[in-house]
Amino acid sequence: MSNGTVSVELDGPNGRPSKSTVNGRPPAPNTQKSLQEASSVQKQQEVHFKASHGRVLADLKTRILHVLGIYLFTSGFLLTRLVLEHKSDCSVPPIALTGRYDAGSADQGCWHPKTFNKAVVLIVDALRYDFTVPYRPEDYDKQPHHFHNAFPILHTTSSKQPQNAFLRPFIADPPTTTLQRLKGLTTGTLPTFIDAGSNFAGTAIDEDNLVAQLRNANKRIVHLGDDTWHALFPDYFDPELTHPYDSFNVWDLHTVDNGVIEHLLPLLNPSNTSKWDVIFGHFLGVDHAGHRYGPDHPAMTAKLNQMDSVFRQVIDLLDEDTLLVVMGDHGMDAKGDHGGESDDEIQAALWMYSKRAAFGRTSPAYIQPPAHAKERPVAQIDLVPTLSLLLGMPIPFNNLGAPIEEAFIGSNGKDIENLALVNRLTGAQIHRYQREYARAQNLDATIQSPTLALWSTANEKFQDLQATKATKAEQWQNVFEAFSSYQQQNLSVCRSLWARFDLINIALGIAILISSFGLLLVYARSVHKDRADLTPVIFTRGALGVIMGLALGTGSTYVVTPDRLVPFSAFGAAMGGALGMASGLWSVRVALVSILPRDFWGWLAVVFTILPCIGFASNSYTIWEDEILLFFLSTFGILTLVSSLRQPVPSVRWLGCYHSIIFVLLTRVASLSRLCREEQMPFCKSTYYASATSSTSAPWQLLIPFFVAIILPDVLKAFYKSTESYHETAPFAVGFAYRMGLFLVAVFWTMDAADDGDWLAHVQNPTLQSLHGTSFLKDTRMRIAQLVLAVAFIGGYATYYYAKPMLSISATPRPTSSTSTASLSISSSNVVTTTPTSAITVHGYANVHGTRYLLLPLLWSLAATLAAKPMGTGALALCLWQILSLLEILAANPHLGSASSSSIGPIVLALLGSFHYFKTGHQASLASIQWESAFIPFKTVTYPGGPAMVALNTC
């Protein structure tokens, strides 16, 4: 960078500049010439105005093309499922019932005799299967963890009372977010890709579901706990007995659970059982303990012990006519997060209990619950037909699940006839749904043929059995297996059908995006003619192209594929507009120059841009993107070091080499902070948290924000001083406000760790011990966070708005001598005299705008630092240092281009942003989103502040 000084010779009286000087030159000799110059300036301004507005129009048109391209691409990539509005009816079974049983009575059972009159369905959010079974040493896991053997009641009852209870692995379909899992648990359907984005913006379920069937049967439904249920089922629950609680404060482990316990146990008292038919209770403490601490933490042990105690009390209060269901909606990974599809995230637990002998096993080997989640798992959608038939409800219309064997095989394990009949009913409902879905979607017959063949085979076996006077268990077993095979095959077809990308729409979208990007590239870098004259041609031809392309695209749908009217019309309009704009550029091809780079650094920018784009087609690149970005940035630093060594000016050479080395070293240091994906194991070791199974920081990591508060302001001060700009507001903003803000961030995370680790319980000071068990730490750190945000945003903008230029002016008298050049000035007496001259130096002038503007993002970065964990604070500090070093590298290597015109500069800046996204504890997965950031400055969910903090942490 320039040293930021400007020297001015003062030769007027009293050291003032001589009047009538412009940039050191005398004024125009006559007025006519001045008018001509003014007219020329005005014309230049007009041309600039037209050119800038022309660029706006061109940019608008290419943005419209981008929107159409993205629309077509996402319509083919983001998988969706048609939701049918059909509802199952209690009086209309999907197939003719056998024997003398008549459909239509919810009191006796709509399609099948019901087993229970009441049900208590309790969801323990994130209850992973291995939380419920005894610990067994493995080669990879030789020591028990905090989550082992803390919740024994489920396994104990299933083992010792197999006729009263059973425990099975409960496999969730990704995405493993609570809202999507609740949809699957009540409708029996599969989620699609686009569902993943709606976890925090849930809308009411419109399709048929178990809760709606219960309400239609006039059942009194009570809900306790997680308020997500009320977004899905508004006005379904008894308003007097229902108690919802806010679900997103992951730092609160107890409020929801204690509320559920407080209201659940009294409802189970015999004097209150007449007030309800079905209770849905949703505990959140286990999930929140995982998010806050990770599963391997004493807090998880405490929550699982609490659940164990509560369910023992529930069992004691339960009557023989009530079914108790306990389940997890999903699991959690090694850090306590979820949202993805790893084994730990999808492997939940399901436990059913009844005080009378209602359950059985199809084999004596199944009496003991599975030792791990890979053994005899059931799909979560299987809960829907199981609960529906046990409670005498019709199976929801869109269900794809199958009845769970233990619930219908009988207490002796030999009622295979009942098991076959409920599978026949379920298969018939699935067949009815598939028939309506195929009709609505116009599905090809070849897609349905495998399942239709199995359906015919199963029905033939059942009819043959009906024709036999003396049926045998083997025949019923064959019928059961036939209908079960149909259900499994149908589920497989649906998974493939709803996981099938629309390659045509994807290809159309990519074609539009490529063409629009090419047009924008040519217009921005290749046109050397006056764009003010070119824009009308491009705009007119583009508009005509849109009209012609729209007509052609619409017409083609009636000839080729009538069901693709919208995508073909959009593609025709977009490509027609693109071709029209291209023809406009072709008309002035003599004014176009090559868009290809002309030097090494331009080609390097192209390589750094194209390689990551190509890499996204590779699964290994997606998994190891952080390490590949490390290679790119290190390569850039080494190449700029070589370039700097070739600079002729020693001071510039030294500056470039110094910052190139610093850039590489900072990149390597930042790479030490990492959060590993499951796919990277065992070749990656997480360092962002205290351990791979923790979501809290290690004690030594708490020192990082303090080191940042001490070192980073001095680094910034050095950059300001190198440009002679550390004047006016800079010392206060950088040396005091920014340093104090960083120090407060360090104090915040220390207090957070003290609260997590319960430090106050172990101190010897009586005053501090008296604060144990109070909200002192929570309240104090919240106020600190709010103060930091105020300094960052309010103080940052006010400082930028009111700050004076970071300048200082010094005057140095220059005595006259025989060798000096005299400065002539006109004195007040109009006598030409020779006077001593003075040298005025304006310090910081060359960077007067940049140094002032830097204060704004600098103070704003305090908010991002607050939203990151201690390791993230260090990564963000390194990122800021690297950005400033990058600017110095560009300044020291003129052939790279200036900071404003270089192509390699913005590309490397983008790579830095992606690199430090990974270094602040993130990965390209839902599970790595740090939702707890929403509660850094708040006690409860606060809109829009909470989501803004999550966005600040993530982006």
Secondary structure, 3 states (H helix, E strand, C coil): CCCCEEEEEECCHHHCCCCCCECCECCCCCHHHHHHHHHHHHHHHHHHHHHHHHHHHHHHHHHHHHHHHHHHHHHHHCCCCCCCCCCCECCECCCCCCCCCCCCECCCECCCCCCCCEEEEEEECCCEHHHCCCCCCECCECCCCCCCCCCCHHHHHHHHCCCCEEEEEEECCCCCCHHHHHHHHHHCCCCCHHHHHHCCCCCCCCCCCHHHHHHHCCCCEEEEEECHHHHHCCCCCCCCCCEEECCCCCCCCCHHHHHHHHHHHHHCCCCCHHHCCEEEEEECHHHHHHHHHCCCCHHHHHHHHHHHHHHHHHHHHCCCCEEEEEECCCCCCCCCCCCCCCHHHHEEEEEEECCCCCCCCCCHHHCCCCCCCCCCCEEHHHHHHHHHHHCCCCCCCCCCCCCCHHHCCCCCCCCHHHHHHHHHHHHHHHHHHHHHHHHHHCCCHHHHHHHHHHHHHHHHHHHHHHHCCCCCHHHHHHHHHHHHHHHHHHHHHHHHHHCCCCHHHHHHHHHHHHHHHHHHHHHHHCECCCHHHHHHHHHHHHHHHHHHHHHHHHHHHHHCCHHHHHHHHHHHHHHHHHHHHHHHHHCCHHHECCCCCCCHHHHHHHHHHHHHHHHCCCHHHHHCHHHHHHHHHHHHHHHHHHHHHCCCCHHHHHHHHHHHHHHHHHHHHHCCCCCCCHHHCCCCCCCCCCCCCCCCCCHHHHHHHHHHHHHHHHHHHHHHHHCCCCCCCHHHHHHHHHHHHHHHHHHHHHHHHHHHHCHHHHCCCHHHHCCCCCCHHHHHHHHHHHHHHHHHHHHHHHHHHHCCCCCEEEEEEECCCCCCCCEEEECCCCCEEEECEEEEEEECHHHHHHHHHHHHHHHHHHHHHHHCCHHHHHHHHHHHHHHHHHHHHHHHCHHHCCCCCCCHHHHHHHHHHHHHHHHCCCCCCHHHCCHHHHHCCCCCCCCCHHHHHHHHHHC
